[in-house]
Amino acid sequence: MELTPLQQNLKTGLTVSQLVDSWSGTTAQLNCNLSIDDVIRHEGIPTLADVNRVYGNTVSVRIITRHLQSVLSYAGVELTPAQLAETSLAILSSYYFLNLAELCIFFTQLKNGSRGQFVWGSKVNNQAIMVALHGFCLDRGDAYRKLEQEKIRIAVDRSYSRIADAAAAMVKGVDSIRKLKEKARTDFAAFRTLFPLLPDNYKPEDLFNAYGGKEAAIKAIYGGNTPPSDIASEDIYRFLCDYNVKMNRK
């Protein structure tokens, strides 16, 4: 696969050392004076997946590890290198869609306590960090949903000023949903925009991956009797559409 324009700019613009120094640790957190609402409006910030594609997973792990080290140093505790690596890999494997500014925001919030307690005495609860990150991503999803609603409202306000514009907006809306439906198969943010409400009895990651045709996730949703991936994807799409309609009527 060819690099995307954003990935190409990343490759030619920064060395590995410059990337790690610019986007990890206390300095990066202090320099990132943005809120989630600000960050989601910028499409030019590389994600961990972009870093993986350009430099490899090792660089992404270094960035996450530097962030973790800054938080642990702030809290006055330590993790062994093995524990640091394991926690960094867990974050990378589950939250590869986060961009580098969002990581800075999360670890800043972890330091200031707004993401809950993760240190008890001299012990670090790694699971508490992962739970905090899950909560951060839920808030991030809400922010994306609000942004999309804002965009839709603005578009509707403009489009419906004339009957002809209204008809064009309807056609555009159908096309946008079709594109969003396709994008949601591989992009978690698009998936949460398409389905802002998800049932509690399924993991969001399983629903996302099953919708994208991942066999392991399909098995997790269906159990032993799994349908073909295309049928499962369409079933999950209809199920989540019906669920969101039902919940919005309450």
C-alpha positions in Angstrom: 0.0 0.0 0.0 1.1 3.5 -0.8 1.5 6.0 2.0 -1.3 8.5 2.4 -0.5 12.2 1.9 -0.5 12.7 5.7 1.8 9.7 6.2 4.1 10.9 3.4 4.3 14.3 5.1 5.1 12.6 8.4 7.9 10.6 6.7 9.6 13.5 5.1 9.0 16.0 7.9 10.3 14.4 11.0 13.0 11.9 12.0 12.1 9.2 14.5 13.9 11.1 17.3 12.1 14.4 16.4 8.8 12.6 16.3 9.2 11.0 19.7 10.5 14.2 21.3 7.7 16.3 19.8 4.8 14.1 20.6 5.6 12.3 23.9 6.4 13.0 27.5 5.8 16.0 29.7 6.9 18.6 27.2 4.5 17.4 24.5 1.7 17.3 27.1 2.4 20.9 28.1 2.7 22.1 24.5 -0.6 20.5 23.5 -2.9 23.3 24.6 -6.0 21.8 22.9 -9.2 20.2 24.0 -10.8 17.1 22.5 -13.3 19.4 20.7 -10.4 21.3 19.2 -8.4 18.2 18.1 -11.3 16.5 16.3 -11.5 19.5 14.0 -7.9 19.0 12.8 -7.5 16.2 10.2 -3.7 16.7 9.9 -2.6 15.1 13.1 -1.0 11.6 12.7 -2.6 8.7 14.5 -0.7 5.8 16.1 -1.7 3.8 13.0 0.0 6.4 10.8 3.1 6.1 12.9 3.0 2.3 12.6 2.7 2.6 8.9 5.6 5.0 8.4 8.1 4.0 11.2 6.9 0.7 12.6 5.2 -0.4 15.8 8.4 0.1 17.9 8.2 3.9 17.5 4.6 4.0 18.5 5.5 1.9 21.6 8.3 4.4 22.4 5.8 7.3 22.2 3.3 5.6 24.5 6.1 4.5 26.9 7.4 8.1 27.2 4.0 9.3 28.1 3.6 6.5 30.7 7.0 7.2 32.2 6.1 10.9 32.6 2.8 10.0 34.4 4.5 7.5 36.7 7.3 10.0 37.5 4.6 12.6 38.3 2.9 10.1 40.6 6.3 9.0 42.2 6.0 5.3 41.3 7.7 3.0 38.8 6.9 0.1 36.6 9.4 -2.5 35.4 10.5 -2.3 31.7 8.5 -5.4 31.0 5.3 -3.9 32.6 5.8 -0.7 30.7 6.2 -2.5 27.4 3.1 -4.7 28.1 1.0 -1.7 29.0 2.2 0.3 25.9 1.5 -2.6 23.6 -2.0 -3.0 25.1 -2.7 0.6 24.5 -1.4 0.4 20.9 -3.3 -2.7 20.0 -6.6 -1.4 21.2 -6.4 2.3 20.6 -4.3 2.6 17.4 -6.9 5.0 16.0 -6.0 7.8 18.5 -3.9 10.6 17.1 -0.8 12.0 18.9 -2.5 15.1 20.2 -5.3 12.9 21.8 -2.6 10.9 23.6 -1.2 14.1 25.0 -4.6 15.1 26.2 -5.3 11.8 27.8 -2.1 11.5 29.7 -2.5 15.1 30.9 -5.9 14.2 32.2 -4.5 11.1 33.8 -2.0 13.3 35.7 -4.5 15.9 36.9 -6.8 13.2 38.2 -9.8 13.8 35.9 -9.6 10.2 34.7 -9.7 8.7 38.1 -7.2 7.0 40.4 -4.7 4.6 39.1 -2.1 4.6 41.9 -2.7 3.1 45.3 0.2 3.6 47.7 3.2 2.6 45.7 1.3 0.3 43.3 0.1 1.1 39.8 -3.2 -0.4 38.7 -2.6 -1.0 34.9 -6.2 -2.0 34.4 -7.3 1.4 35.9 -5.2 3.1 33.2 -6.9 1.0 30.5 -10.4 1.8 32.0 -9.5 5.5 32.0 -8.5 5.3 28.4 -11.7 3.5 27.5 -13.7 6.3 29.2 -11.6 8.9 27.3 -12.5 7.2 24.0 -16.2 7.3 24.9 -15.9 11.0 25.5 -14.0 11.4 22.2 -16.8 9.5 20.4 -19.4 11.8 21.9 -17.3 14.8 20.7 -17.2 13.4 17.2 -21.0 12.7 17.3 -21.7 16.3 18.4 -19.4 17.7 15.7 -21.2 15.6 13.0 -24.5 16.8 14.3 -23.2 20.4 14.2 -22.1 19.9 10.6 -25.4 18.4 9.6 -27.3 21.2 11.3 -25.3 23.8 9.5 -25.7 22.0 6.2 -29.4 21.6 6.7 -29.8 25.3 7.7 -28.0 26.3 4.5 -29.6 23.7 2.2 -33.2 24.1 3.2 -33.4 27.8 2.4 -34.8 26.8 -1.0 -36.8 23.8 -2.1 -34.2 22.9 -4.8 -31.5 22.9 -2.2 -33.6 20.7 0.1 -33.8 18.1 -2.6 -30.1 18.3 -3.2 -29.4 17.9 0.5 -31.5 14.7 0.6 -29.5 13.2 -2.2 -26.2 14.3 -0.6 -27.4 12.9 2.8 -28.1 9.5 1.3 -24.7 9.5 -0.3 -23.0 10.6 2.9 -24.6 7.8 4.9 -23.5 5.4 2.2 -19.9 6.6 2.4 -20.0 6.7 6.2 -21.4 3.1 6.3 -18.4 2.0 4.2 -15.8 4.0 6.1 -17.2 2.7 9.4 -15.9 -0.8 8.5 -12.3 0.3 9.1 -12.5 3.5 11.0 -13.7 3.3 14.7 -14.5 7.1 14.8 -16.7 6.7 11.7 -18.3 3.6 13.3 -19.2 5.5 16.5 -20.5 8.4 14.3 -22.7 6.0 12.4 -23.8 4.2 15.6 -23.6 6.7 18.6 -25.5 4.3 20.8 -24.3 0.7 21.4 -25.9 -2.1 23.5 -24.1 -2.7 26.8 -24.1 -6.5 26.4 -21.4 -6.3 23.6 -18.0 -4.8 23.6 -17.8 -1.8 21.2 -14.5 -3.3 19.8 -16.2 -6.6 19.0 -19.2 -4.9 17.2 -16.8 -2.7 15.3 -14.5 -5.5 14.2 -17.4 -7.8 13.4 -19.0 -5.1 11.3 -15.7 -4.8 9.5 -15.7 -8.6 8.8 -13.1 -9.7 11.3 -13.7 -13.5 11.9 -12.6 -13.5 15.6 -15.0 -10.7 16.4 -17.9 -12.3 14.4 -17.4 -15.5 16.5 -17.4 -13.4 19.7 -20.8 -12.0 18.6 -22.5 -15.0 17.1 -20.8 -17.9 19.0 -20.3 -21.2 17.2 -22.7 -20.8 14.3 -21.1 -17.9 12.4 -22.4 -16.6 9.1 -20.2 -15.4 6.3 -18.5 -12.1 7.0 -20.6 -10.1 4.5 -23.9 -11.4 5.9 -22.7 -10.9 9.5 -21.7 -7.3 8.6 -25.1 -6.5 7.1 -26.9 -8.2 10.1 -24.9 -6.1 12.6 -25.6 -2.9 10.5 -29.4 -3.5 10.6 -29.3 -4.5 14.3 -27.4 -1.4 15.3 -29.6 0.9 13.2 -32.7 -0.6 14.8 -31.2 -0.3 18.2 -30.3 3.4 17.7 -33.8 4.2 16.4 -35.4 2.4 19.3 -33.2 4.1 21.9 -33.7 7.6 20.4 -37.5 7.2 20.7 -37.3 6.7 24.5 
